[in-house]
Amino acid sequence: MSNLPLEIEHHLTAFVAAAKTAFGADLSAVVLYGSAADGQMRATSDVNLLLLLKRFEQPGADALREPLRLAHAAIQLQAMFLLDSELAAAADAFAVKFSDIIVRHRVLHGADPFGTLRTAREAVLRRLKQVLLNQQLRMRERYVLLSLREEQLVAAIADAAAPLRAAAASLAQLEGQLPQAGKQALEAFVEALDQPALATALHLMSTARETDTLAPGRAAPTFLALMHINEQLRARAARLA
């Protein structure tokens, strides 16, 4: 965890220690995933943690309530509690998310549960189409609701990064490319479109994530360009068998 900011490393270490104490032998693994796992955290980033358990019992859960509340408040820690027996089913049901976790994760405790886990192509494609359609519907609603307040739309722009990047990485995987992080996959996808306005939108999306602000007048065109990128991802996914 040495590449993490000191405050995040401190709170994350404390939470993992608390999880070990709370669940004991029932805690199979603790896995950091997402931007915190590959050193791409920004000001708006969550710290995403997966706790893989043999059992989820009340005593352990109750013991971890306060540590999780503290970590959530301090570093925006989001914890997923998953049973060993649910891992394969979760990878199938949430194939896009788990494809990204397979590429971007760091084991903080226990054995690596993703060392041999693979998501089925059919499940990834099916879920990718669902995720992209849901993202398109959500972005339309976000634009109508928030675009009168630029500061609110900037937050929505930052929030769009994770699903767009994960979708681009899954699409690249389905097209037979080597596994890559979502940021790089999305940049490559947009570069191939050869539309400078879309490349600018990606840059401003990163700016929104890093600073939680954009220059006046930039939020709406950036958000609309991101919607266009999502549409292009959907079109490409629709051509896959």
N, C-alpha and C positions, 0 to 999 in steps of 0.2 A: 504493500500500500504506500510505498515511499514516494510515488509520483503524485499523490493526492495532496491538496492543501492541508496544512497541519491541523486546522480545526476539524476538518472532515475526518482525517485519519484518527484523531483523538476520539471523536464521538463514535466512529465506526468500530474502532477497536473495543471501546467500552461496551457497545451493543453486542458484538460477537461474543465477548466474554460473558455477558449476561445471558445470552441465548444458550451457551454451553452449560451454564449453571442451571438454567431453568429446565432445559429438556434432557440434559445428561446424555445417556446412551441412546436415547430416541432421536438425537440430532445426527443425521447421517452426513450432512454437508451444509456449508454456507457458501454461497456463490455470489460474488459481485458481478453485475452485468450492466450493459449500456455504456454511456459516456464515461462514467467513473472507472470502468474497467479498462478503457483504452486511452485514458489521458486526455479526453476531449470535453471535459466538464466546462460548463459556462455558468454565468451568474444565475440563470434560470433553471439549471439542471437539477433533477431529482437524483438521489442516490438510491439505486435499485438493488435490492438484495433478495435472493431466493434462499429460503431455509427448507431443506429437504429432510423430512421426518419419517421415522418408522410409524409413529402414532402422534396424533394431536389430542392431547388430554388436557383437561381443565387445569390441574395444578401447574403444569408447565406454562400454559397460556397465561394464566393469572399472574405468574411470577414475572412474565415478560411485559406485562401491560405498561408499567411505568417506564421501564427502559425504552420501549418503543415510542411512547408519547414524547419522551425527552428528545430522542434522536430525530423523530419526525419534526419537532419544533425547531431543533438546532440546525439540522442539515438536510431537511426535506427527505428523510429516509422513507422509502416505500418498501414494505416487506411482503413477499409472496410466500405463503406457507403451503408447501406441496408435499404430499406423501410419496414415498418411494413407489408405491403401487399405482400412483396416478401419473407418473412422469411420462410414460409412453402415450397415454391418452391425452395429456395436456399438449404434448408436442404435435399430436395430430390435430387437435381442436384449435390450437393457436399456432399453426405452423409457421406463419410469417414471423411472429414474435420469437418463437423458439429457434428458428433458423438464424435470426440475428444473435440470440444468446449463444448459440453454438460457436459463432464466429468471435463474439466479443464477450468474454467472461474471464473471471479470475477466481480461483478457489481459495477461500479464506480459512476453511476448516473441512476436514474429511477428504474423501476421494472425489475425483472429478466425475460427476454424473453425466457429463456431456462428452466424455472421451470416445465413446462408441455410439452415442445416440445419433440417429439420423432421421430426418423427416421425410415422409413419402412424397414423391413428386406430385402425385394427384392431390394430396392434402395441401401442399404448399400452393399449388395453382388455384385450387378452389378457395382457399382462405385469402389468397392475394386478391382475387377478384372481389371478394366480400369486403375486405379492408379498404380497397380503393373506392368502391362504390359508397361505403359508409363515410369515408373521408370526404368525398365530393359533396355528399348531402350535408355533412356537418359544416364544411367550409362555406357553402351557400348560406346556411343559417347564421353562421358567425359573421359573415360579411354584412348581411342585412341588419343584424342586431347591433353590431359593434362599430361599423364604419363611420358613424357620426362622431365617435370619440377615438381619436388616433391612438392615444395611449393604450386603450383597450384592444385595438386591432393589432398593435405591435405585440402584445402578449399572445394573441392568437397566431401571429406569424411565427413567433418563437416555438409555440406548441406544435406547429405543423411540421417542424423539422424531423422529429423522431419517426412518425408514421411514414413520411415521404422517403426518408433514408432507408428504413427497414424494408419498404416496398421495393425500392430500387435494388437493394441487395438481394432480395428474394427473386426478383425478375432476372437479374444477372445470373444467379444460380440456376434458374430454370432454363436459361438460354445456353447453359454449358460453360459459363465462365468460372474461373477459379473463385473460391470464397473470398469476399472482401468486405470491409467495413461499409456501413451504409452511407457515410459521408462521401467516401470515394466513389461508391457505386452511383450515387445520385449525381455527382459532379460529372462523371463519365457519360451518364445518360443524357444530361442537359447539353454537354459539349457536342454530342453526336447530333442533337437537334439543330445546332448551328443557328440559334436565335439569341443574339446578344442581350435582349431584354430579359430573357429567362436566366441567363448566366448572372446578370446584375441582380435579379431577384434572389438567387441563391446566396450571393454575397451579402445582401441586405438581411436575409434570414439569419445568417451567422451573426451579423451585427446586432440584430434584435436579441439573439440568444446571449450574446456577450455583454451587452450594455443595457438591455431592456428599454431601448429608445431608438428612434429613427428621426432623420431630419423632417421638418414639417412638409407635408404633401407627399411623402414617399410611401406611407403605409398602405393606402388603398391600391395603387398600381402594383405594389409588391405582392400583396395578398392575391390579387386577381391573376398575376403571373404564376403564382404558386398553384392556384386552381387549374391553370392551363397545363402546368407540369403534371399535376395529378391526372388530368384528362389524357395526356399523352401516355402516361404509365398504364392507364386502363386500356387504351387502344392497343398498346403493345402486348399486354397480358391477354387480351381477347384473341390475339392471333396465335397464341400457343395452344397446342393440342394436349 
